[in-house]
Amino acid sequence: MAQSLIQQGPGCNTNAIGICASGYFHRPTLRDMDVPTNHLLRRGARYYVRRKIPVDLRQHFNGKAEIVRALGTSDRRDAERLVREASVFIDREFEALRGKPTYKPVTRAEVERAEQVQEASAEEFHEPLDAQEAAHDAREARYLEFASFMARLQNGEARTAPTAAPQPVPAATALPKVRKPATVQRNASEGHLAELVELWAKDRNPEKRTIGIANKVVGRFYDLVGRIPVRDITRANVVAFKNALRAAGQTPVNTDQQLTMLSTLLAWAVNNLKADTNAALGIKVGARQNAKAARIPYDLSMLQKVFSSPVFTEAARPVSGCGEAAYWLPLLALLHGARLEELAQLSPSDVYEETYRDGNGTATAWVVRLTAAGEGQDVKNVPSVRRIPIHAAILERGFLEYVASRKGADRLFDVRPDREGREGASWGKWWGMYLRGTCGVIDPRIAPMHSFRHLWKDLARDAGITEEVSDAITGHAGGSVGRSYGSITYPLAPLVSAMARISVPGLKLP
């Protein structure tokens, strides 16, 4: 099997994350690493402010020894600026607790900034929106109490700090009346979009990533338009949301995706008597070229560049997060038309030999099973659950020996999932850089992996494979009702016959 060897070549300009223009990886140097900054903490890609709590004030923070608050950014320069602001804010909290007002009172803008930081932290750890809203209401109440105390402190009407920051001043002190905040509901999101996401997710059981996207869309709607009850959302509100997204720098594609998610939620609300109309129906940025329609398949010259590159001719392998996937995933995609995520999540047990009936009696074929049955596995839709006969060119290159070497492993390929659990995402980013850099395939209409799928459909048409058999192999829903039940039990004989006719004229595989 191929050995590990990718080194940084001469003239390879590297960027901050250790990937050079050709797609290879390098070992980070001291220049790449973060320089320590006082009170600045980094976890993963996110930055936080970290402060020790003075011993005499720890009782006000439930005995905690330090404060860690998200700065709401993954940019180092922003973090260095924000950490200073956050430190000043924390210093003022400490001084207020000691009853030493040697500064201006904490302003409303500063409190709102602190709230934004906390909400950013909540979003990062996927805190449900109703919990975020309840926390917001609680912070609003604490702010009113704290602002009242600070005003009295400045006027010399109070000499002791509240028992917890910010807490009501003891009743023994003469205080002006403070407006009490409205009582927080048992479910702060009741009747609002946040609750709608929860109900929709329980009913439809979408992927965790899709639920996260829905929560982000709702959060942006709250920020840009307001927290409007679902039944009161109008088309004017949705148009305002669209315009605000564009003004904030969102692309037409991203804006339309968020409008589609909002429309999906409101459509579910109408169907389940939670709303009278879908106010987002039909609202889009406007006529634009379909991004998917602009994608093209690989042509012969591009494929020759890909399969004559070091990964396929010199046994070169990326150092981190790719390994043998760098060799097998492009070949599997080329000859089987499968999606990247379907291939990246394969386990060794998904490759097996199956007996089937053909015109001469019984025969056997090695197949690869694409399914959502295993732990962490998922597919796009029901027709995507299928098994595909393995192409002879793949078997000839030692695929079964590689599978045997992975026996007992959870996954067939050592690829690193991204933060949202997508097993092919990180590898796909590397492949895109390798394709554009080392291979020199720079046509922007080429989707690094999905263009293999476009090519396979063309090869199937050229080979005279029927649309039904082609869809059974690629997992397309097609127009047949029967195909909506999936292809895992589709007769194997026509699939084997079809795969035997798939070839790329003029291409010599390594």
C-alpha positions as a Python dict, from the first residue, in 0.01 Angstrom:
ca = {
    (1, 'M'): (0, 0, 0),
    (2, 'A'): (111, 353, -64),
    (3, 'Q'): (350, 511, 184),
    (4, 'S'): (310, 849, 355),
    (5, 'L'): (520, 1119, 205),
    (6, 'I'): (410, 1469, 122),
    (7, 'Q'): (664, 1733, 192),
    (8, 'Q'): (659, 2103, 130),
    (9, 'G'): (807, 2160, -214),
    (10, 'P'): (1031, 2448, -316),
    (11, 'G'): (851, 2777, -346),
    (12, 'C'): (541, 2650, -168),
    (13, 'N'): (380, 2954, -9),
    (14, 'T'): (192, 2852, 302),
    (15, 'N'): (-95, 3023, 472),
    (16, 'A'): (-188, 3054, 840),
    (17, 'I'): (-357, 2713, 867),
    (18, 'G'): (-59, 2519, 734),
    (19, 'I'): (-179, 2442, 380),
    (20, 'C'): (26, 2553, 85),
    (21, 'A'): (-110, 2663, -251),
    (22, 'S'): (-58, 2316, -398),
    (23, 'G'): (-278, 2154, -136),
    (24, 'Y'): (-2, 1993, 69),
    (25, 'F'): (39, 2038, 442),
    (26, 'H'): (340, 2172, 637),
    (27, 'R'): (440, 2168, 999),
    (28, 'P'): (348, 2503, 1162),
    (29, 'T'): (633, 2730, 1269),
    (30, 'L'): (652, 2971, 1560),
    (31, 'R'): (537, 3246, 1328),
    (32, 'D'): (213, 3054, 1267),
    (33, 'M'): (134, 3018, 1637),
    (34, 'D'): (-63, 3258, 1852),
    (35, 'V'): (136, 3494, 2074),
    (36, 'P'): (-2, 3484, 2431),
    (37, 'T'): (-212, 3787, 2527),
    (38, 'N'): (-317, 3875, 2880),
    (39, 'H'): (-671, 3755, 2960),
    (40, 'L'): (-717, 3614, 2606),
    (41, 'L'): (-809, 3245, 2581),
    (42, 'R'): (-850, 3040, 2265),
    (43, 'R'): (-1059, 2724, 2242),
    (44, 'G'): (-1064, 2569, 1898),
    (45, 'A'): (-1121, 2856, 1657),
    (46, 'R'): (-1303, 3079, 1906),
    (47, 'Y'): (-1166, 3340, 2148),
    (48, 'Y'): (-1269, 3413, 2509),
    (49, 'V'): (-1181, 3654, 2788),
    (50, 'R'): (-1057, 3481, 3102),
    (51, 'R'): (-1023, 3662, 3433),
    (52, 'K'): (-952, 3545, 3787),
    (53, 'I'): (-1215, 3648, 4038),
    (54, 'P'): (-1071, 3817, 4349),
    (55, 'V'): (-1108, 3599, 4658),
    (56, 'D'): (-1322, 3857, 4838),
    (57, 'L'): (-1573, 3862, 4550),
    (58, 'R'): (-1611, 3493, 4478),
    (59, 'Q'): (-1919, 3467, 4698),
    (60, 'H'): (-2097, 3686, 4443),
    (61, 'F'): (-2014, 3439, 4166),
    (62, 'N'): (-2132, 3117, 4337),
    (63, 'G'): (-1780, 3042, 4455),
    (64, 'K'): (-1624, 3038, 4108),
    (65, 'A'): (-1255, 3121, 4082),
    (66, 'E'): (-1259, 3268, 3733),
    (67, 'I'): (-1477, 3420, 3464),
    (68, 'V'): (-1468, 3287, 3107),
    (69, 'R'): (-1681, 3471, 2852),
    (70, 'A'): (-1698, 3429, 2474),
    (71, 'L'): (-1582, 3724, 2267),
    (72, 'G'): (-1799, 3618, 1974),
    (73, 'T'): (-1518, 3605, 1719),
    (74, 'S'): (-1263, 3371, 1564),
    (75, 'D'): (-1051, 3657, 1430),
    (76, 'R'): (-733, 3721, 1629),
    (77, 'R'): (-724, 4097, 1572),
    (78, 'D'): (-1088, 4142, 1670),
    (79, 'A'): (-1026, 3927, 1978),
    (80, 'E'): (-731, 4141, 2091),
    (81, 'R'): (-951, 4450, 2072),
    (82, 'L'): (-1257, 4290, 2231),
    (83, 'V'): (-1064, 4134, 2518),
    (84, 'R'): (-957, 4480, 2634),
    (85, 'E'): (-1316, 4604, 2627),
    (86, 'A'): (-1436, 4295, 2811),
    (87, 'S'): (-1162, 4331, 3074),
    (88, 'V'): (-1265, 4690, 3143),
    (89, 'F'): (-1625, 4579, 3178),
    (90, 'I'): (-1527, 4303, 3423),
    (91, 'D'): (-1313, 4548, 3623),
    (92, 'R'): (-1618, 4773, 3659),
    (93, 'E'): (-1824, 4479, 3778),
    (94, 'F'): (-1563, 4404, 4046),
    (95, 'E'): (-1546, 4769, 4158),
    (96, 'A'): (-1925, 4795, 4171),
    (97, 'L'): (-1938, 4491, 4397),
    (98, 'R'): (-1692, 4656, 4634),
    (99, 'G'): (-1898, 4977, 4636),
    (100, 'K'): (-1617, 5191, 4495),
    (101, 'P'): (-1768, 5393, 4210),
    (102, 'T'): (-1447, 5555, 4085),
    (103, 'Y'): (-1570, 5550, 3727),
    (104, 'K'): (-1874, 5629, 3516),
    (105, 'P'): (-2173, 5397, 3560),
    (106, 'V'): (-2184, 5096, 3327),
    (107, 'T'): (-2372, 5211, 3017),
    (108, 'R'): (-2656, 5039, 2842),
    (109, 'A'): (-2436, 4988, 2534),
    (110, 'E'): (-2179, 4803, 2744),
    (111, 'V'): (-2444, 4577, 2892),
    (112, 'E'): (-2581, 4503, 2545),
    (113, 'R'): (-2230, 4422, 2426),
    (114, 'A'): (-2190, 4174, 2712),
    (115, 'E'): (-2527, 4020, 2620),
    (116, 'Q'): (-2419, 3980, 2258),
    (117, 'V'): (-2101, 3807, 2370),
    (118, 'Q'): (-2299, 3566, 2588),
    (119, 'E'): (-2548, 3497, 2306),
    (120, 'A'): (-2260, 3426, 2067),
    (121, 'S'): (-2126, 3175, 2316),
    (122, 'A'): (-2470, 3015, 2345),
    (123, 'E'): (-2494, 2982, 1967),
    (124, 'E'): (-2152, 2818, 1951),
    (125, 'F'): (-2257, 2546, 2192),
    (126, 'H'): (-2602, 2504, 2027),
    (127, 'E'): (-2802, 2627, 2324),
    (128, 'P'): (-3177, 2610, 2239),
    (129, 'L'): (-3323, 2946, 2142),
    (130, 'D'): (-3593, 2939, 2409),
    (131, 'A'): (-3319, 2906, 2672),
    (132, 'Q'): (-3134, 3199, 2513),
    (133, 'E'): (-3450, 3409, 2527),
    (134, 'A'): (-3517, 3321, 2888),
    (135, 'A'): (-3158, 3414, 2971),
    (136, 'H'): (-3205, 3742, 2785),
    (137, 'D'): (-3516, 3824, 2992),
    (138, 'A'): (-3326, 3742, 3310),
    (139, 'R'): (-3035, 3965, 3206),
    (140, 'E'): (-3282, 4244, 3132),
    (141, 'A'): (-3419, 4217, 3486),
    (142, 'R'): (-3070, 4216, 3636),
    (143, 'Y'): (-2973, 4519, 3431),
    (144, 'L'): (-3268, 4721, 3563),
    (145, 'E'): (-3175, 4635, 3921),
    (146, 'F'): (-2806, 4701, 3864),
    (147, 'A'): (-2868, 5032, 3683),
    (148, 'S'): (-3089, 5146, 3972),
    (149, 'F'): (-2821, 5061, 4225),
    (150, 'M'): (-2553, 5243, 4024),
    (151, 'A'): (-2768, 5554, 3998),
    (152, 'R'): (-2818, 5560, 4377),
    (153, 'L'): (-2448, 5492, 4429),
    (154, 'Q'): (-2353, 5792, 4217),
    (155, 'N'): (-2597, 6010, 4413),
    (156, 'G'): (-2463, 5897, 4747),
    (157, 'E'): (-2789, 5717, 4834),
    (158, 'A'): (-2627, 5377, 4878),
    (159, 'R'): (-2304, 5271, 5044),
    (160, 'T'): (-2302, 4894, 4997),
    (161, 'A'): (-2306, 4686, 4683),
    (162, 'P'): (-2579, 4435, 4608),
    (163, 'T'): (-2510, 4088, 4748),
    (164, 'A'): (-2461, 3947, 4398),
    (165, 'A'): (-2387, 4134, 4080),
    (166, 'P'): (-2631, 4258, 3985),
    (167, 'Q'): (-2884, 4179, 4267),
    (168, 'P'): (-3158, 4384, 4438),
    (169, 'V'): (-3032, 4612, 4719),
    (170, 'P'): (-3139, 4492, 5068),
    (171, 'A'): (-3487, 4613, 5168),
    (172, 'A'): (-3351, 4803, 5471),
    (173, 'T'): (-3204, 5069, 5240),
    (174, 'A'): (-3442, 5342, 5124),
    (175, 'L'): (-3477, 5291, 4751),
    (176, 'P'): (-3677, 5451, 4472),
    (177, 'K'): (-3925, 5216, 4312),
    (178, 'V'): (-3792, 5019, 4019),
    (179, 'R'): (-4014, 4886, 3742),
    (180, 'K'): (-4030, 4509, 3774),
    (181, 'P'): (-3974, 4313, 3453),
    (182, 'A'): (-4250, 4097, 3317),
    (183, 'T'): (-4256, 3744, 3456),
    (184, 'V'): (-4071, 3501, 3230),
    (185, 'Q'): (-4305, 3243, 3079),
    (186, 'R'): (-4252, 2877, 3141),
    (187, 'N'): (-4151, 2855, 2776),
    (188, 'A'): (-4013, 3192, 2668),
    (189, 'S'): (-4038, 3097, 2300),
    (190, 'E'): (-4404, 2992, 2307),
    (191, 'G'): (-4577, 3107, 1990),
    (192, 'H'): (-4251, 3229, 1838),
    (193, 'L'): (-4013, 3098, 1572),
    (194, 'A'): (-3781, 2939, 1830),
    (195, 'E'): (-4059, 2710, 1949),
    (196, 'L'): (-4147, 2642, 1586),
    (197, 'V'): (-3799, 2506, 1520),
    (198, 'E'): (-3830, 2268, 1816),
    (199, 'L'): (-4172, 2140, 1709),
    (200, 'W'): (-4070, 2108, 1345),
    (201, 'A'): (-3752, 1920, 1440),
    (202, 'K'): (-3943, 1672, 1660),
    (203, 'D'): (-4193, 1609, 1381),
    (204, 'R'): (-3959, 1589, 1082),
    (205, 'N'): (-3640, 1463, 1254),
    (206, 'P'): (-3396, 1642, 1021),
    (207, 'E'): (-3018, 1620, 1048),
    (208, 'K'): (-2859, 1793, 1346),
    (209, 'R'): (-2683, 2027, 1104),
    (210, 'T'): (-3017, 2128, 948),
    (211, 'I'): (-3161, 2207, 1292),
    (212, 'G'): (-2856, 2424, 1360),
    (213, 'I'): (-2914, 2612, 1035),
    (214, 'A'): (-3281, 2667, 1125),
    (215, 'N'): (-3182, 2808, 1465),
    (216, 'K'): (-2931, 3042, 1303),
    (217, 'V'): (-3193, 3169, 1057),
    (218, 'V'): (-3436, 3233, 1341),
    (219, 'G'): (-3165, 3410, 1541),
    (220, 'R'): (-3090, 3636, 1247),
    (221, 'F'): (-3460, 3707, 1197),
    (222, 'Y'): (-3481, 3814, 1562),
    (223, 'D'): (-3173, 4037, 1525),
    (224, 'L'): (-3271, 4201, 1196),
    (225, 'V'): (-3652, 4216, 1214),
    (226, 'G'): (-3757, 4145, 1572),
    (227, 'R'): (-3910, 3876, 1789),
    (228, 'I'): (-4250, 3863, 1623),
    (229, 'P'): (-4503, 3590, 1709),
    (230, 'V'): (-4540, 3338, 1428),
    (231, 'R'): (-4904, 3429, 1361),
    (232, 'D'): (-4814, 3798, 1326),
    (233, 'I'): (-4530, 3759, 1074),
    (234, 'T'): (-4623, 3937, 751),
    (235, 'R'): (-4478, 3942, 402),
    (236, 'A'): (-4348, 4290, 479),
    (237, 'N'): (-4150, 4140, 768),
    (238, 'V'): (-4001, 3873, 542),
    (239, 'V'): (-3910, 4129, 274),
    (240, 'A'): (-3744, 4338, 545),
    (241, 'F'): (-3551, 4028, 652),
    (242, 'K'): (-3438, 3967, 294),
    (243, 'N'): (-3327, 4328, 248),
    (244, 'A'): (-3144, 4331, 583),
    (245, 'L'): (-2955, 4014, 493),
    (246, 'R'): (-2841, 4164, 165),
    (247, 'A'): (-2743, 4490, 338),
    (248, 'A'): (-2537, 4286, 587),
    (249, 'G'): (-2332, 4142, 300),
    (250, 'Q'): (-2505, 3806, 251),
    (251, 'T'): (-2480, 3673, -105),
    (252, 'P'): (-2796, 3614, -312),
    (253, 'V'): (-2745, 3239, -276),
    (254, 'N'): (-2708, 3252, 104),
    (255, 'T'): (-3002, 3491, 136),
    (256, 'D'): (-3227, 3263, -69),
    (257, 'Q'): (-3120, 2961, 136),
    (258, 'Q'): (-3221, 3139, 457),
    (259, 'L'): (-3551, 3252, 307),
    (260, 'T'): (-3616, 2893, 199),
    (261, 'M'): (-3553, 2769, 553),
    (262, 'L'): (-3789, 3035, 693),
    (263, 'S'): (-4051, 2934, 437),
    (264, 'T'): (-4008, 2568, 534),
    (265, 'L'): (-4074, 2649, 901),
    (266, 'L'): (-4377, 2866, 824),
    (267, 'A'): (-4518, 2603, 585),
    (268, 'W'): (-4499, 2348, 866),
    (269, 'A'): (-4668, 2600, 1095),
    (270, 'V'): (-4959, 2641, 849),
    (271, 'N'): (-4998, 2264, 810),
    (272, 'N'): (-5005, 2221, 1188),
    (273, 'L'): (-5240, 2511, 1270),
    (274, 'K'): (-4962, 2726, 1419),
    (275, 'A'): (-5004, 2998, 1154),
    (276, 'D'): (-5266, 3109, 904),
    (277, 'T'): (-5036, 3184, 609),
    (278, 'N'): (-4680, 3121, 495),
    (279, 'A'): (-4560, 3479, 470),
    (280, 'A'): (-4225, 3372, 319),
    (281, 'L'): (-4374, 3177, 27),
    (282, 'G'): (-4218, 3285, -302),
    (283, 'I'): (-3999, 3562, -159),
    (284, 'K'): (-3648, 3545, -304),
    (285, 'V'): (-3368, 3777, -401),
    (286, 'G'): (-3480, 3757, -764),
    (287, 'A'): (-3391, 3601, -1093),
    (288, 'R'): (-3034, 3473, -1098),
    (289, 'Q'): (-2836, 3200, -1265),
    (290, 'N'): (-2882, 2865, -1098),
    (291, 'A'): (-2551, 2776, -934),
    (292, 'K'): (-2598, 2401, -985),
    (293, 'A'): (-2679, 2446, -1354),
    (294, 'A'): (-2343, 2621, -1395),
    (295, 'R'): (-2154, 2310, -1281),
    (296, 'I'): (-1994, 2099, -1552),
    (297, 'P'): (-1845, 1748, -1555),
    (298, 'Y'): (-1473, 1683, -1580),
    (299, 'D'): (-1341, 1657, -1935),
    (300, 'L'): (-1063, 1424, -2049),
    (301, 'S'): (-782, 1680, -2015),
    (302, 'M'): (-885, 1756, -1656),
    (303, 'L'): (-901, 1387, -1565),
    (304, 'Q'): (-555, 1331, -1711),
    (305, 'K'): (-420, 1610, -1489),
    (306, 'V'): (-589, 1461, -1183),
    (307, 'F'): (-483, 1099, -1229),
    (308, 'S'): (-125, 1183, -1333),
    (309, 'S'): (-72, 1387, -1014),
    (310, 'P'): (157, 1273, -728),
    (311, 'V'): (-120, 1109, -523),
    (312, 'F'): (-190, 860, -803),
    (313, 'T'): (155, 817, -962),
    (314, 'E'): (404, 867, -678),
    (315, 'A'): (205, 724, -384),
    (316, 'A'): (213, 1067, -220),
    (317, 'R'): (-26, 1111, 72),
    (318, 'P'): (-131, 1416, 276),
    (319, 'V'): (19, 1422, 623),
    (320, 'S'): (-299, 1510, 810),
    (321, 'G'): (-661, 1397, 796),
    (322, 'C'): (-667, 1228, 453),
    (323, 'G'): (-438, 926, 420),
    (324, 'E'): (-551, 661, 171),
    (325, 'A'): (-877, 850, 113),
    (326, 'A'): (-674, 1081, -112),
    (327, 'Y'): (-629, 789, -353),
    (328, 'W'): (-955, 595, -324),
    (329, 'L'): (-1226, 861, -292),
    (330, 'P'): (-1168, 1027, -634),
    (331, 'L'): (-1151, 685, -804),
    (332, 'L'): (-1469, 565, -634),
    (333, 'A'): (-1650, 886, -723),
    (334, 'L'): (-1534, 870, -1086),
    (335, 'L'): (-1647, 511, -1146),
    (336, 'H'): (-1956, 495, -921),
    (337, 'G'): (-2107, 844, -925),
    (338, 'A'): (-2155, 849, -547),
    (339, 'R'): (-2160, 1161, -330),
    (340, 'L'): (-1858, 1253, -119),
    (341, 'E'): (-2035, 1220, 217),
    (342, 'E'): (-2175, 878, 122),
    (343, 'L'): (-1825, 747, 51),
    (344, 'A'): (-1652, 918, 343),
    (345, 'Q'): (-1884, 756, 600),
    (346, 'L'): (-1839, 398, 475),
    (347, 'S'): (-1742, 131, 726),
    (348, 'P'): (-1542, -181, 626),
    (349, 'S'): (-1855, -394, 671),
    (350, 'D'): (-2028, -192, 398),
    (351, 'V'): (-1811, -373, 141),
    (352, 'Y'): (-1927, -733, 92),
    (353, 'E'): (-1992, -1005, -166),
    (354, 'E'): (-2351, -1065, -277),
    (355, 'T'): (-2503, -1356, -468),
    (356, 'Y'): (-2755, -1279, -742),
    (357, 'R'): (-2935, -1446, -1031),
    (358, 'D'): (-2839, -1379, -1391),
    (359, 'G'): (-2924, -1544, -1721),
    (360, 'N'): (-2690, -1836, -1654),
    (361, 'G'): (-2807, -1916, -1300),
    (362, 'T'): (-2634, -1762, -998),
    (363, 'A'): (-2331, -1537, -976),
    (364, 'T'): (-2157, -1320, -716),
    (365, 'A'): (-2043, -960, -715),
    (366, 'W'): (-1860, -739, -469),
    (367, 'V'): (-2073, -441, -375),
    (368, 'V'): (-2046, -128, -162),
    (369, 'R'): (-2349, -43, 53),
    (370, 'L'): (-2451, 320, 105),
    (371, 'T'): (-2683, 343, 403),
    (372, 'A'): (-2797, 539, 707),
    (373, 'A'): (-2811, 228, 925),
    (374, 'G'): (-2473, 258, 1094),
    (375, 'E'): (-2383, 487, 1381),
    (376, 'G'): (-2323, 838, 1252),
    (377, 'Q'): (-2418, 745, 896),
    (378, 'D'): (-2675, 937, 695),
    (379, 'V'): (-2790, 978, 335),
    (380, 'K'): (-2962, 1258, 146),
    (381, 'N'): (-3297, 1082, 92),
    (382, 'V'): (-3465, 741, 78),
    (383, 'P'): (-3352, 654, -280),
    (384, 'S'): (-2993, 718, -168),
    (385, 'V'): (-3002, 399, 42),
    (386, 'R'): (-2855, 151, -206),
    (387, 'R'): (-2570, -84, -293),
    (388, 'I'): (-2351, -52, -600),
    (389, 'P'): (-2146, -324, -772),
    (390, 'I'): (-1779, -229, -739),
    (391, 'H'): (-1621, -142, -1073),
    (392, 'A'): (-1363, -388, -1204),
    (393, 'A'): (-1098, -113, -1229),
    (394, 'I'): (-1133, -52, -853),
    (395, 'L'): (-1096, -422, -772),
    (396, 'E'): (-790, -449, -999),
    (397, 'R'): (-614, -177, -798),
    (398, 'G'): (-631, -367, -469),
    (399, 'F'): (-943, -220, -311),
    (400, 'L'): (-1042, -542, -138),
    (401, 'E'): (-694, -573, 15),
    (402, 'Y'): (-727, -220, 147),
    (403, 'V'): (-1071, -300, 292),
    (404, 'A'): (-927, -610, 464),
    (405, 'S'): (-654, -393, 619),
    (406, 'R'): (-928, -179, 779),
    (407, 'K'): (-1113, -470, 939),
    (408, 'G'): (-1234, -374, 1288),
    (409, 'A'): (-1214, 1, 1222),
    (410, 'D'): (-1522, 221, 1253),
    (411, 'R'): (-1466, 378, 914),
    (412, 'L'): (-1310, 266, 589),
    (413, 'F'): (-1116, 593, 557),
    (414, 'D'): (-935, 800, 817),
    (415, 'V'): (-1100, 1135, 747),
    (416, 'R'): (-1161, 1400, 1010),
    (417, 'P'): (-1523, 1521, 1055),
    (418, 'D'): (-1583, 1894, 1074),
    (419, 'R'): (-1753, 2069, 1369),
    (420, 'E'): (-2095, 1979, 1233),
    (421, 'G'): (-2008, 1610, 1202),
    (422, 'R'): (-1980, 1598, 821),
    (423, 'E'): (-1725, 1327, 762),
    (424, 'G'): (-1625, 1433, 412),
    (425, 'A'): (-1610, 1810, 463),
    (426, 'S'): (-1250, 1849, 581),
    (427, 'W'): (-1119, 1604, 323),
    (428, 'G'): (-1325, 1783, 56),
    (429, 'K'): (-1154, 2114, 140),
    (430, 'W'): (-814, 1950, 102),
    (431, 'W'): (-916, 1790, -229),
    (432, 'G'): (-1037, 2125, -363),
    (433, 'M'): (-699, 2286, -286),
    (434, 'Y'): (-509, 1989, -429),
    (435, 'L'): (-721, 1998, -745),
    (436, 'R'): (-673, 2372, -802),
    (437, 'G'): (-310, 2379, -692),
    (438, 'T'): (-121, 2058, -771),
    (439, 'C'): (-346, 1931, -1052),
    (440, 'G'): (-401, 2273, -1209),
    (441, 'V'): (-776, 2225, -1268),
    (442, 'I'): (-890, 2583, -1210),
    (443, 'D'): (-1219, 2608, -1403),
    (444, 'P'): (-1462, 2755, -1143),
    (445, 'R'): (-1747, 2554, -1294),
    (446, 'I'): (-1587, 2231, -1173),
    (447, 'A'): (-1716, 2117, -835),
    (448, 'P'): (-1415, 1922, -699),
    (449, 'M'): (-1609, 1604, -615),
    (450, 'H'): (-1961, 1657, -745),
    (451, 'S'): (-1840, 1702, -1103),
    (452, 'F'): (-1739, 1333, -1093),
    (453, 'R'): (-2108, 1260, -1034),
    (454, 'H'): (-2210, 1476, -1332),
    (455, 'L'): (-1954, 1293, -1545),
    (456, 'W'): (-2082, 950, -1438),
    (457, 'K'): (-2435, 1037, -1551),
    (458, 'D'): (-2296, 1135, -1893),
    (459, 'L'): (-2093, 813, -1914),
    (460, 'A'): (-2407, 614, -1833),
    (461, 'R'): (-2599, 785, -2112),
    (462, 'D'): (-2316, 721, -2358),
    (463, 'A'): (-2315, 353, -2258),
    (464, 'G'): (-2690, 320, -2321),
    (465, 'I'): (-2776, 258, -1954),
    (466, 'T'): (-3143, 324, -1885),
    (467, 'E'): (-3242, 613, -1661),
    (468, 'E'): (-3397, 375, -1408),
    (469, 'V'): (-3078, 171, -1366),
    (470, 'S'): (-2867, 489, -1365),
    (471, 'D'): (-3081, 635, -1086),
    (472, 'A'): (-3060, 309, -889),
    (473, 'I'): (-2680, 336, -897),
    (474, 'T'): (-2649, 710, -825),
    (475, 'G'): (-2940, 728, -576),
    (476, 'H'): (-3142, 984, -771),
    (477, 'A'): (-3514, 987, -695),
    (478, 'G'): (-3611, 1009, -1063),
    (479, 'G'): (-3972, 1022, -1175),
    (480, 'S'): (-4085, 674, -1077),
    (481, 'V'): (-4293, 627, -765),
    (482, 'G'): (-4132, 289, -709),
    (483, 'R'): (-3788, 448, -683),
    (484, 'S'): (-3898, 650, -380),
    (485, 'Y'): (-3868, 333, -171),
    (486, 'G'): (-3492, 312, -217),
    (487, 'S'): (-3260, 91, -420),
    (488, 'I'): (-3114, -143, -156),
    (489, 'T'): (-3319, -435, -297),
    (490, 'Y'): (-3302, -335, -663),
    (491, 'P'): (-3214, -645, -875),
    (492, 'L'): (-2837, -673, -886),
    (493, 'A'): (-2800, -825, -1235),
    (494, 'P'): (-2885, -507, -1432),
    (495, 'L'): (-2661, -304, -1201),
    (496, 'V'): (-2365, -539, -1260),
    (497, 'S'): (-2426, -525, -1634),
    (498, 'A'): (-2442, -144, -1627),
    (499, 'M'): (-2119, -104, -1425),
    (500, 'A'): (-1935, -329, -1672),
    (501, 'R'): (-2016, -76, -1947),
    (502, 'I'): (-1884, 230, -1760),
    (503, 'S'): (-1552, 353, -1895),
    (504, 'V'): (-1379, 682, -1977),
    (505, 'P'): (-1254, 672, -2335),
    (506, 'G'): (-895, 795, -2364),
    (507, 'L'): (-822, 791, -1989),
    (508, 'K'): (-550, 563, -1858),
    (509, 'L'): (-591, 513, -1486),
    (510, 'P'): (-272, 466, -1283),
}
